Amino acid sequence: MIDFKSIDRYSRQMRFHGVGEEGQRKLLASKVTLCGCGALGTVLANNLARAGVGSIKVVDRDFIEPSNLQRQVLFDENDVTENLPKAEAAARKLRAINSSINIESVVTDIDRTNIESLCEGADLILDGTDNFEIRYLINDIAVKYNKPWVYGGVIGSNGMTMTIIPNQTPCLRCVFEAAPSPGSADTCETAGVLGPVVNIIASMQATEAIKILSGKPETINKELVQIDVWENTYRRVKIAPLLGKVDCPCCKHRKFEWIDGEFGSQTTSLCGRNAVQISNRTPNKIKFEDMAAQLKTLGDVSFNKFMLKFNAEDCEFTVFPDGRAIIKGTSDIDRAKTLYARYIGH
């Protein structure tokens, strides 16, 4: 009978000088919270489960759609047919890949009310989202509780990643002080995304995770890495000098404004209208001309100085200059937040 619980299943990894048996045992004793299980998240989860990370908590609010299959490597057509949540479908696949580790699936929307409990006990937090609000929440939690985390993002053919160890590297807000304004940046719906860049960025994130969890944090990448697989460019931005040199509200002043609710979005289900309103606590001026240009592939987009309107996925979107939006056609707040992030931004 095959012993899948034997440490020998990781023999090739242990032969690598950077891991060894001691590092492998540390991996097996490690706990990770994976925030988001879409494109980046599925590659991350796959790599870490195969590497023998002992406990992986997979958190995602969304369900699987056919358009996910192009780049979200843990899912298949049966998952779409069964209408499975991403976290649950991923957990089933991961348990089949490695039955000797603990996989927990949590189907929920990550926000300021639950981020602390979701990350409690984790040795490392991984960014598998496409959402800057969640990234700033992760950053607050990481700095507050001195937990390392790895940021990653992809859009089009471009991707970037950086590793954050509180008190040793700059945090996310040292590098990106504020999130992009709604409508100011492309999304997967407006710019698309190539599968290969997802695999590259997530594999780099997974490697950083293995370094940290196996007890080799001194080997981490201390730069912001940017890759464009279509334009054949690779950049390393030196960010280490920012540590302690910028007036960071998070890691320097220990003001956790995202988990305290000073920033982020608010949602309201509009009674009797089958609609959800999403607004930002920190209003941002939207340039409707730019947003309309990004959304032109959807068909008719109309706007004046007061509002912009378009239709997508059987919903009618009305966007206001301060970033507020009313999404008509659903009363499901989680779905409305997903649609907002997909078409308007974060």
C-alpha positions, 0 to 999 in steps of 0.5 A: 500500500502506498504511504502518501503521508511519508515525508519521502513524497517530497524527496526531490524538494528536500534534495534541493540545498535551499530546503533540505529535510529540516526545511521540509519539516518546517513547511509541513508544520506551517499554516497559510491563509490564501486570500482569493482563489482565482487566477493567482490563487489557484496556482499558489494553492496548487504549488503549496499543496504539492510542496507540503505546506501543512495547513492551507486556508482557502478563502474566496467569495466567488463561484466558477464561470466558464471564462475562469477556465482559461487561467484558473488551473484548479478548475474544470468544466465539471466544477462549472456544471456543479456551480461550485464556489471557488474555495470549495472546488479548489479544496476538493482538488487540493485534497486529491493532490495531497491528502496528508495536509489540511485544507480548509475552504471558507466561502466568504467575502473578505472585509474588515469584519473578518480579516483578523479571524481569517488570518489568525494563526497563519504563519504567512498570508498570500495575496491571490486576489484582484482587489486592492481593498483586500490587499490593504486589509492584508497589509494592515493585518500583517503589520499589526500582527507581524506576519509576512505576506506576499503581494501579487497582481496581474492584468493583461500581459503584465504582472508584479509581485513583492514580498513584505516582512514587517520591520524588515521590508517596506510595507504595501503602503510604503510603495503604493500609498493609496489604492487606484481610484475607481475607473482609473485602472484597467480590470480583467474585463477591460484589458483581459489577462494572459494565462502565462503571466499568471503562472509566472507571478504566482510561481514567484509568490509561491517560491517566496512563501517556501523560502519564508516557511522553510526558515530561509527568510534571508533569501527573499526578494527585496525588490518589486518585480514587474514582468510583461510577457508580451512586451518581453520586459523584466524590471526590478524596482529597488524598494528596500531604501523606502523602509523607515524613510517614507512617512508611512501611516501603517508601518511607521505610525501604526495607523490601521486605517483599512481595518478600522474602516476609514477607507474601503467600500460600503454596500447597501441593498436598495429595498424593492429595487433589486439593486445594490449601491456601492460607495467608497468611504474616500470618494474619488473623482472619476474621469468618465471619458477614460472609463467609457473608453475602457468599457467600449468592448461591452457595447453602448456606454453613455455618460454626461457630467452627472453619471455613466451607464452601461450594461453587463452580465444582465445588470445595469450599472450607473456610476457617479463621479465620486465612484459610487455605483448602483448595480441594478439586476441583483440584490446579492451584495457579494455578486454586486461587489464582484461586478463592481471590481470586475468592471469599475475597479477597486 
